[in-house]
Amino acid sequence: MKNILFIAILMCFIFGSAQKIEYVNRLPFPDTIVSSELAMSLHNEHVVASILSVNPNASKPTYRTVIMESYDLGKNWNLRKEVHSGAAADPWIETLGDNRFIFTDISEGNRFHLQSLIYDNGMWHPPVSHGLGHDYATVQTDSGYYYIFSTQKQGPNMLLYVHKTKNGMSTSRSIEVFNNVDVSFKKPIFFDDKITIPFTLRGSWNGESKTPFNEMTSWLLVLDKQNLSVSAPSLITNLSGAKHHILIKGNNKLYYFYTDVERKELSVIMSSDLGKSWGQSKLIARSSHLLNLDAAVWHKNQAVVIFTNEESEGSFQKYVLSIDEEMNTSNQEKLGALSRPDQRNGWAAKAWPQGGDYCGLVSYASDTLYAMWSAAPNGIFNPYFAKITLK
């Protein structure tokens, strides 16, 4: 019995030091703008990133998405393109092969507009419009196709928009999940002939509550990969929050990470049958102020997670932790310096004070990941790039 206990303690200790931050580098970003949320994609040693940015000195915020790339795993960076928009944007990027990538951009404001652009061996194709009424979007590739997923507001309903393209042949569909309610979709997971999409259903609000979405539930929507037909949604958990949730797949299991309605706790729940049923949730992080789930990816036999904890009022620290397939967690490691945004950011008093709702995290070799995020250790946000190893 003592030997078994010793082995268990030893294994916990080994897993407790699962990840290591090898280095953190600041990108050579234009001095006149500051960065916020971003996405990153990797193919061989070619890294591309799309970074939402703003000019803090303009009388009216001037937003743009800056596309940067590196051909040596982040050692050297070049600015590829700047896409200007009238208001904020949600930038997502995905590699399609050597020196080819697709980029989606949503200009926000009174009316949302979604467009996609393809870069192919030194040339930008004309942008493709996907119409008005969109919000969050992401782009993914699978089996030679690329898919664009976005939310679409039509009257009181939030719909899911899906666009599928291969060799110039495209099909699109808008899917209404619930009538007369607001829902928040996030990045899908592909497996076999299915697409699984996590979303939250926003609950009631009496107009006075300090936590307006105090009845949140998380659901799983399953689409057929070929014809985009959809089955009835199934419940994941009734403990979730609005926007900060991520679904990943590892070793034929699904792991759903989510924050609570007050963004004070980060939890994970697992399904061993690809979403047909779910186990008990497990708390993995807690904050006395605010907590933000930034990224999660399956790597090796672990889930690697990046989250932001507001350590004190207005001071934000990003952390990395690992979770094995049985949901045992590692010790959390600080990812870079503490962020303390100031008035130069242009939006510090308005939104995204922690550097954005999401960041980039990609797998590379058997023991290596790369992360990119926005941080303000000296008061103003800039993009940072890090190498993480798993031991």
N, C-alpha and C positions, 0 to 999 in steps of 0.2 A: 504493500500500500504506500509506504514512504517513497519507494522508487517511482511509482506511478505519479505521485504528487510532485516529486522533483522534476520528472520529465515534463509534466504539464506546465510547471512554472518556468522551466527552461525554454519551452516552445513559445510561451507567451513573451518571454524576454526577447527571444530571437525575432519574433514578429513585431515586437514593439519598436525595433529600430529598422523598419522595412525600407524607408526611403531616405535619400540624402540629397541635399541641394548642392550640386557640384559648383555652379557659378551663376551669377545674375549680372546681366549686361543691359545697359540702357541703349535703346535704338537711336540712331542719328536722325531725330525727328525735327521737322521745321520749327524754328524758334517762335514763330508768330502764332502757332496754334497749340491747343492742348488736346489730349486724347481721352477717350472714354472707352466704352465697351468695344470688343474686337473679336474676330474669329481668325483661325489659323488652319492651314492644311499643309500636308507634307507628302511628297512623292520622291523616292530615292533621297537625294540630299537637297532637293529644291523645296524651300519653304515659302509659302505665300501667306500674307496677312491682310485683312481688311479692317481698318481702324476708324471708328467714328470720331470725328474731331470738330472743333469749333474755334473761331477766332474770338478770343476773350476781349479784344479791344474794340470790336465793332459795336456801334450804338444799338443795333439789332443783331442778335447772334447769327453768324453766317456759318452754317454747317457744311461739312464735306466728309466724304469717306476717302481716306488715304490708303492706297494699295501699295504694299511694300513686298519685296521678295529677296531671298537669299539663296545662292547656289552652293553654299558650303555649310549647311546646317546652322545658320544663324551667326556665323563669324563676321560676315560682311553683308550689308544691306543696301539695296537700291530702291528709290522711290519710283514706282511704275506708273501710277496714275492718281489723279485727284478727281473724284466725282462730286460735284457741288449740288446741294439741294436747299430748298427754301427753309426747311426746318430740320429736325433731327431725323436720323435714319438708323435702321437695324441692318448692319452689313454682315453678310455671310459669304464664305468663299469655299470652293471645293476644287481640288486638282482633278483633271480629266486624263492626265498622262504627262509625258515629258514636255515641259514648256507650254502646257495647255491648262487653263483653269476657267471655271465659271464663277461669276460673282452676282449676287442678288442684293438689291438695295431698295429700301422703302423710305420714301420721303414722307414725313409726317406733317401734321398741321390740321387744318379743318377737314381736309380730305386726304386720305392716304393713297399713295401710288406705288405700285410694285413694278420693278423692271429687272431684267437679267442681261448680263453682258458676258460674252465669251472672248477670252484672249487665246490666240492660237499662233504660236511661233512668231511672235513679234508684231502681230496685227490684232486690233480690236474689231470684232464684228459689230454691226449696228445693234443698239440695244433693243431688246424685245419687251414690249409693254404687256403687262398682265392685268391692266385695268385699275380702276379706283376702288377704294373701300377696303384696303388691306392694312394689316398691322404687322405683328411678328411674322418672320419668314425664315426658312432655312433651305439650303440646297444640299442634296446628297446624290451619290452615284451608286448604281447596283446593276450588275449583269449587262453592262453596255448602255443602260439608260441613265439619264439624270432626272431627278425629281425635285420639284419646288413645292414646298409646303408653306402655307400662310393662313392667317386668320382674315376673315372678311366680314365687315359689319354691314348688315342689311336690316334696316329698321331696328327693332329691339333685339334681334338675334345676332349672335356671332357664329359664323359659318367657318368650316374648314375648306380651304381651297387647295387642290392638288393638281399639279401640272407635270406631265410625263412626256419625255422626248427621247427619240433615238433616230439617228440618221435623217434628221429633218422631219420626221413624222411625229406629231404631237397630239396629245389628248388632255383635256382639262375637265375638272369636275368640282363643283361646290357642294359640300355636304352639310346639311343641317342636322345637328345632333339632338338638341333639345329646343323646344319652342319657347320663345319669349324669355330667354335667360342669357346671361353672359358667361362665356366659357373661355379658358385660356389653354391653348395647345402648345406643346413643346416638341423637341426634335424626335422623330420616329426611329424605330428599330426595325431592320429587315431580317427576316429569317425564313428559309424555305420559300413558300409561295405567298407569305403574308407580310403585311406591314403593321406594326403595332405602334400606336400613338397615344402618349399620356396626355390627359387634360384635366383641369380642375373646373368644377362647377361652383360658381359663386353663390353664396347664400343670401339671406335677407338682411336688410339694414333699415332701422327705424329712423334714420336721419340724425340721430344724436349719439350713437354708440362711438366710443373711441376706437373700436375695432370693427369697422363697417362690414367686413366680410367674415362675420363670426360663425358662419355655418358653411364651411368649405368641405367639399368632398373631391377625391381624386378618382378618375375613371380611366379605363383602357378601351381604346377604340381599335378594332382590327379590320384592315382593308385587304381585299384580294389584290395581289401585286399586278395581275394581268389586266383585269377590267375595272379595278378601283371600286368594286362593290363593297359595301360595308355591313358588318354584323351589328347587333345590338350592343351598346357599351356595357362593360362589366365594372363593378366597384373594386377599387384597390384599397382605399382607406378613407375614413371620415375624419382624419386628424390633420389634414393638409392645409396649406396656405395658397395664395393666389398664383404667383408667377414663378416662384423659385422651386422648380422641381425638374428632375432629370431622370430618364429611364435608360439603363444600359443592359447589355446582355453579355454573360460570361459563363462558359462551361455549361451551356444549355439551360441556364437559369436567368431570370430577369431580376434586376435590382432597381428599386425605385427610391430615389433620394428626394426629400422634400422638407420644406420648412413649415412651421406652424403659422397660424394666421397673424400672430404678432411678430413673427420673424425673430423669435427668441430661442428657438430650438431647431436643430437639424437632425432628422431621423432617416432610417433606411428600412425598407420592408422587402422581403424576397419571395419570389414565386419559383417553385421547382418544376412547374408544368406549363411554363411559358404563358402565364397570365390567367389560367383557369381558376386558380385559387392562390391565396396569399397567406403567409405566416404572420407571426407577431412582429410589430415594428420594434426597432431598437434605436434608442437615443445615442447619437455620436458626437454632438457638440451643443453647447449652450452659451448664450450671451446675456448679459444684464442690460445691454442696450439694443443693438440690432445685429442680425446675422444674415448673411447673403450666401446662397449656394451659387458658385461661379462656374464650375466645370466638373465633369466626371467621365472617366474612360476606363474600359477594361484593358488590363495589361498583364501579361503573363498569367498568373492565377489569382489576380487581385483586381479590385476596383480602386482606382486612384482618384481622389476627390480634392478639389480646391474650394475653399470657402473663405469668406471675409467675416471677421469678428470686429465689431466696434468696441475696442478695448476701453476707451473713455470717450466722453462726448466729443465728436468730431475727429477722432483718431482711429484709423482703420488698419487692421493687420490681416494679411492673407496667410492662410495655413494650408499645408498639404498633409493628407493622411491616407493610409491604405486600409482596405478591408478585404479579408480573404473570403472564399466562397461560402464559409459558414458564418460570416458577418462578425468575425473577430477583428477588432480595430487595432491599428498600430498607434504609436505615439505621434502626435501631430508636430510637424516641423514648420517653422516660420519661413515664408516665401518672400524674401526680400525685406526691405526696411518698412517701418511703420509709415502709413500715409497720413499726412496732415494737410488737407487741401485748404487753400486760402482764397481771398477774393479775386485773385488774378485768373482763376479758372473760368470765369464767365457764367458758370452754371452752379457754382458751389452752393448758392442759396436757393437754387431752383430744383435741381434733381441730380441724381447719380453722384452723390458726394463720396461714395466709396470707390469710384472708378468704373462704374458700369454694372449692368445686370449679369454679364457673362464675360468669360475670357477664353483664350485658346489653350488647348491641352491635347497633344498628339503622342502616340506611341511611335518608337523608332526601332531600336534593336531589342534583343531579348531582355535587357536590363535597363533600358534608357527611354525616358520621355522628355519632351520639350514643352515648356509652358510660356505663354505670353499674356501680359495683363497690363493695365494702366495703374500707375502708382504716383503718389505725390509726396515723396520723402522730404522734398524741399519746398513744398507748398503748391506746386503746379504739376498737373498730370502729364506724364510722358509714358510711352510704351517701354516695357522691360521684357527681356527674354532670358529664360533659365533652362539649364540642363538638370534633370532629376534622374537619379539612379535608384534602382530597387535592389536591395541586398537580400 
